[in-house]
């Protein structure tokens, strides 16, 4: 009996939602119902945007966009799950304006989109082996064209693909979602690779991405004006060539939708918006709840389930 109880305790897990306050330069954490809200890191005016978690090693990673969007002053940071031991793993200038970021556990790589850098990047979990996977522009005139701005990122390691968004101008219907092979084509570079697939275009302003690989579904937040903007959407990861698929709108009436993180085990999602709210909903958009409100200007969000430490 005691042995069985010990096994049950060993198997217990803790669920937390980690999210960013852009305006306050903070990393926050809460239970999945919004309770037990904590501030883990407070950095001031560094503009954190993307957040991801390595539960195995007990690390948080986040992107800082830098103070000046026209300057190459972005960086990437890491801390323990309680906010301790903050360290810089990609220093200022290693990335221009890093946005959403994901940790890929198989190869232990960090992937992110770099908005004004007009590229998709990755590095090892310690910041080494920094590389550019996609380059959408190079000149100052290219940088002024928001159609070149990479924002969201998601990785399907088993499928050998990564996905990203390019938002376009505000409310211009120029937003697109692309994917390419994780492995760079032979003889190609980030600027010349020929394996890039355009999956969706004409979107309001697609921002953050997440994947349901088992059901081959792609989820994203979209800013821009209603009815298609300020929403959470989904569509098949593998659209049939020549057959246009309209994304399914799952959640509406968000206030500048940004962060998105799926909890596939429990069939739900967590969403943030710049108005300062943290939401949850089922994967089909039902049971939409406001968990927290007026928490600043919320950007990246990451759900994690991890074993309770003895």
C-alpha positions as CSV (number, residue, x, y, z in Angstrom):
1,X,0.0,0.0,0.0
2,X,2.7,2.4,0.9
3,X,4.7,1.4,-2.2
4,X,1.6,2.1,-4.3
5,X,1.2,5.5,-2.7
6,X,4.9,6.3,-3.4
7,X,4.5,5.3,-7.0
8,X,1.4,7.6,-7.4
9,X,3.3,10.5,-5.8
10,X,6.3,9.9,-8.1
11,X,4.0,10.1,-11.1
12,X,2.3,13.3,-10.1
13,X,2.8,16.3,-12.3
14,X,2.5,20.1,-12.0
15,X,0.8,22.2,-14.7
16,X,1.8,25.9,-15.1
17,X,1.3,28.6,-17.7
18,X,4.2,31.0,-18.2
19,X,3.6,34.3,-20.0
20,X,5.2,37.6,-20.8
21,X,4.3,41.2,-20.0
22,X,5.9,43.3,-22.8
23,X,5.3,46.7,-21.2
24,X,6.6,45.7,-17.7
25,X,9.4,43.5,-19.0
26,X,8.1,40.7,-16.8
27,X,7.8,36.9,-16.9
28,X,4.8,35.7,-15.0
29,X,3.5,32.2,-14.1
30,X,0.1,30.9,-12.9
31,X,-1.9,27.8,-12.5
32,X,-4.0,26.8,-15.5
33,X,-7.1,28.4,-13.8
34,X,-5.3,31.7,-13.3
35,X,-4.6,31.2,-9.6
36,X,-1.3,31.5,-7.8
37,X,0.0,34.3,-10.1
38,X,3.7,35.0,-9.6
39,X,6.2,37.4,-11.1
40,X,9.4,35.4,-11.8
41,X,11.6,37.9,-13.6
42,X,11.3,41.7,-13.9
43,X,13.7,43.3,-16.4
44,X,12.2,46.7,-17.2
45,X,12.2,48.0,-20.7
46,X,13.6,45.1,-22.7
47,X,10.4,44.2,-24.5
48,X,10.1,40.4,-24.1
49,X,8.0,38.8,-26.8
50,X,8.6,35.0,-27.2
51,X,8.7,32.4,-24.5
52,X,9.4,28.7,-24.4
53,X,10.2,26.1,-21.7
54,X,12.5,23.1,-21.4
55,X,10.9,21.2,-18.6
56,X,13.5,18.4,-18.6
57,X,16.3,20.8,-17.7
58,X,14.1,23.2,-15.8
59,X,14.7,26.2,-18.0
60,X,12.7,29.2,-19.3
61,X,13.9,30.9,-22.5
62,X,12.6,34.2,-23.9
63,X,13.3,36.7,-26.6
64,X,13.9,40.4,-26.0
65,X,13.1,42.6,-29.0
66,X,15.4,45.4,-27.9
67,X,14.5,49.0,-27.3
68,X,14.8,50.3,-30.8
69,X,13.0,48.3,-33.6
70,X,15.3,49.9,-36.2
71,X,18.5,48.8,-34.3
72,X,20.1,45.4,-34.2
73,X,19.8,45.1,-30.4
74,X,17.7,41.9,-29.8
75,X,18.8,39.2,-27.5
76,X,17.8,35.8,-26.0
77,X,17.8,34.9,-22.3
78,X,17.4,31.9,-20.1
79,X,16.5,31.3,-16.4
80,X,15.5,28.6,-14.1
81,X,11.8,27.9,-13.9
82,X,11.5,30.0,-10.7
83,X,13.2,32.9,-12.4
84,X,16.6,32.5,-10.9
85,X,20.0,32.4,-12.6
86,X,19.1,34.7,-15.5
87,X,21.7,34.5,-18.2
88,X,22.1,35.9,-21.8
89,X,22.6,33.1,-24.3
90,X,22.4,35.2,-27.5
91,X,23.7,38.7,-26.8
92,X,22.5,41.9,-28.3
93,X,23.2,42.0,-32.0
94,X,23.1,38.2,-32.4
95,X,19.5,38.7,-33.5
96,X,17.6,41.9,-34.6
97,X,14.0,41.8,-33.3
98,X,13.3,38.2,-32.1
99,X,9.7,37.3,-31.7
100,X,8.1,33.9,-31.0
101,X,10.5,31.2,-30.0
102,X,10.1,27.4,-29.5
103,X,12.3,24.8,-27.9
104,X,12.7,21.6,-29.9
105,X,13.6,18.8,-27.4
106,X,14.8,16.1,-29.8
107,X,17.8,18.1,-31.1
108,X,17.7,20.6,-28.2
109,X,17.5,23.6,-30.5
110,X,15.8,26.9,-30.1
111,X,14.0,28.3,-33.2
112,X,12.7,31.8,-33.5
113,X,11.4,34.4,-36.0
114,X,13.4,37.7,-36.3
115,X,11.0,40.4,-37.5
116,X,13.2,43.3,-38.7
117,X,16.0,40.8,-39.2
118,X,13.7,39.3,-41.9
119,X,14.7,35.8,-41.1
120,X,14.1,32.6,-39.2
121,X,16.9,31.5,-36.9
122,X,18.0,28.8,-34.5
123,X,20.7,27.9,-32.1
124,X,21.6,25.2,-29.6
125,X,20.0,25.5,-26.1
126,X,23.2,27.1,-24.8
127,X,23.3,29.7,-27.5
128,X,26.0,28.1,-29.6
129,X,25.8,27.3,-33.3
130,X,23.7,30.4,-34.2
131,X,22.4,30.1,-37.8
132,X,19.9,31.6,-40.2
133,X,17.4,29.2,-41.8
134,X,15.4,31.6,-43.9
135,X,16.2,35.1,-45.1
136,X,13.4,37.1,-46.7
137,X,15.3,40.4,-47.3
138,X,18.6,42.2,-46.8
139,X,18.4,45.9,-47.6
140,X,16.9,48.8,-45.6
141,X,14.1,49.1,-48.1
142,X,13.4,45.4,-47.6
143,X,13.2,46.0,-43.9
144,X,10.6,48.7,-44.3
145,X,8.3,46.2,-46.1
146,X,6.3,44.4,-43.4
147,X,5.6,41.5,-45.8
148,X,9.2,40.4,-45.1
149,X,8.7,40.4,-41.3
150,X,8.9,36.9,-39.8
151,X,6.9,36.7,-36.5
152,X,5.6,33.3,-35.5
153,X,7.4,29.9,-35.5
154,X,6.5,26.2,-34.9
155,X,8.5,23.0,-35.5
156,X,7.3,19.6,-36.5
157,X,10.5,17.6,-35.9
158,X,9.0,14.2,-36.8
159,X,7.7,15.6,-40.0
160,X,11.0,17.4,-40.8
161,X,9.4,20.8,-41.2
162,X,9.3,24.2,-39.5
163,X,6.5,26.8,-40.0
164,X,6.5,30.6,-39.7
165,X,4.3,33.6,-40.3
166,X,5.0,36.8,-42.2
167,X,2.5,39.4,-41.0
168,X,2.4,42.2,-43.6
169,X,1.2,45.7,-42.9
170,X,-1.5,46.4,-40.3
171,X,-4.9,45.4,-41.5
172,X,-3.7,45.0,-45.0
173,X,-4.6,41.3,-45.6
174,X,-1.0,40.5,-46.5
175,X,-0.4,37.9,-43.9
176,X,1.1,34.6,-44.9
177,X,2.1,31.2,-43.4
178,X,5.0,29.2,-44.8
179,X,6.9,26.0,-44.1
180,X,10.2,24.6,-45.2
181,X,12.4,21.5,-44.4
182,X,14.4,21.5,-41.2
183,X,17.3,20.2,-43.3
184,X,18.7,22.9,-45.6
185,X,18.6,21.8,-49.3
186,X,22.0,20.9,-50.7
187,X,23.8,23.8,-52.3
188,X,21.2,26.4,-51.0
189,X,21.4,29.2,-48.5
190,X,18.8,30.9,-46.2
191,X,18.2,33.4,-49.0
192,X,18.2,30.9,-52.0
193,X,16.5,27.8,-50.6
194,X,13.9,26.3,-53.0
195,X,11.9,24.2,-50.6
196,X,9.7,27.0,-49.1
197,X,5.9,26.3,-49.4
198,X,3.3,29.0,-49.1
199,X,0.4,27.4,-47.1
200,X,-1.9,30.4,-46.5
201,X,-2.0,34.0,-47.7
202,X,-4.4,36.9,-47.6
203,X,-4.6,36.7,-43.8
204,X,-5.1,39.8,-41.6
205,X,-1.9,39.7,-39.4
206,X,-0.9,36.1,-38.4
207,X,1.3,36.2,-35.3
208,X,2.1,33.2,-33.1
209,X,1.8,29.5,-34.2
210,X,1.4,26.1,-32.6
211,X,0.9,22.6,-34.0
212,X,-1.2,19.5,-33.4
213,X,0.9,17.0,-35.4
214,X,-1.2,13.9,-34.6
215,X,-4.2,15.5,-36.2
216,X,-2.2,17.5,-38.7
217,X,-3.7,20.8,-37.7
218,X,-2.0,24.2,-37.6
219,X,-3.2,26.9,-35.1
220,X,-2.4,30.6,-35.0
221,X,-3.4,33.9,-33.5
222,X,-4.3,36.7,-35.9
223,X,-4.3,40.4,-35.1
224,X,-6.0,42.9,-37.4
225,X,-9.6,44.0,-37.6
226,X,-12.7,41.8,-37.0
227,X,-14.3,39.6,-38.2
228,X,-11.2,37.7,-39.3
229,X,-8.7,39.5,-37.1
230,X,-8.2,39.3,-33.3
231,X,-8.9,35.7,-33.5
232,X,-7.5,32.2,-33.0
233,X,-7.6,30.1,-36.2
234,X,-6.8,26.6,-37.4
235,X,-6.4,24.8,-40.7
236,X,-4.8,21.6,-42.0
237,X,-1.0,21.5,-41.9
238,X,-1.1,19.8,-45.3
239,X,-3.4,21.6,-47.6
240,X,-4.2,19.9,-50.9
241,X,-2.5,21.6,-53.9
242,X,-5.0,23.5,-56.0
243,X,-7.7,23.4,-53.3
244,X,-8.1,26.6,-51.3
245,X,-9.0,26.0,-47.6
246,X,-10.5,28.7,-45.5
247,X,-9.1,28.8,-42.0
248,X,-11.6,27.9,-39.2
249,X,-12.0,30.8,-36.7
250,X,-12.1,29.3,-33.2
251,X,-12.0,32.2,-30.8
252,X,-13.0,35.9,-31.5
253,X,-13.2,39.3,-29.8
254,X,-9.6,39.2,-28.6
255,X,-7.8,42.5,-28.0
256,X,-4.6,42.4,-30.2
257,X,-4.1,38.6,-30.1
258,X,-0.5,37.5,-29.6
259,X,0.5,34.4,-27.7
260,X,-0.7,30.8,-28.2
261,X,0.2,27.5,-26.6
262,X,-1.6,24.2,-27.0
263,X,-2.1,21.6,-24.3
264,X,-2.8,18.7,-26.6
265,X,-3.0,16.1,-23.7
266,X,-6.0,17.9,-22.2
267,X,-7.5,19.3,-25.5
268,X,-7.1,23.0,-24.7
269,X,-5.2,26.1,-25.6
270,X,-3.9,29.2,-23.8
271,X,-4.0,32.7,-25.4
272,X,-2.7,36.1,-24.5
273,X,-3.4,39.6,-25.9
274,X,-1.8,43.0,-25.7
275,X,-4.8,44.3,-23.6
276,X,-3.4,42.2,-20.8
277,X,-5.6,39.1,-20.7
278,X,-4.8,35.4,-20.4
279,X,-7.5,33.1,-21.8
280,X,-8.1,29.4,-22.1
281,X,-10.4,27.5,-24.5
282,X,-10.9,24.0,-25.8
283,X,-9.1,23.2,-29.1
284,X,-12.4,23.7,-31.0
285,X,-12.8,27.1,-29.4
286,X,-15.5,26.1,-27.0
287,X,-15.5,26.9,-23.2
288,X,-13.6,30.2,-23.8
289,X,-12.6,31.7,-20.4
290,X,-10.8,34.7,-19.3
291,X,-8.3,33.5,-16.6
292,X,-6.6,36.8,-15.9
293,X,-7.1,40.4,-17.0
294,X,-5.3,43.8,-16.8
295,X,-1.9,42.2,-16.4
296,X,0.0,44.6,-18.7
297,X,0.7,44.0,-22.4
298,X,0.8,40.3,-22.7
299,X,2.8,38.6,-25.5
300,X,4.3,35.1,-25.5
301,X,2.8,32.2,-23.5
302,X,3.9,28.6,-22.8
303,X,2.0,25.8,-21.1
304,X,4.0,23.1,-19.5
305,X,3.3,19.9,-17.6
306,X,6.2,18.6,-15.6
307,X,6.9,16.1,-12.8
308,X,6.7,17.3,-9.3
309,X,10.1,17.3,-7.7
310,X,10.3,15.2,-4.4
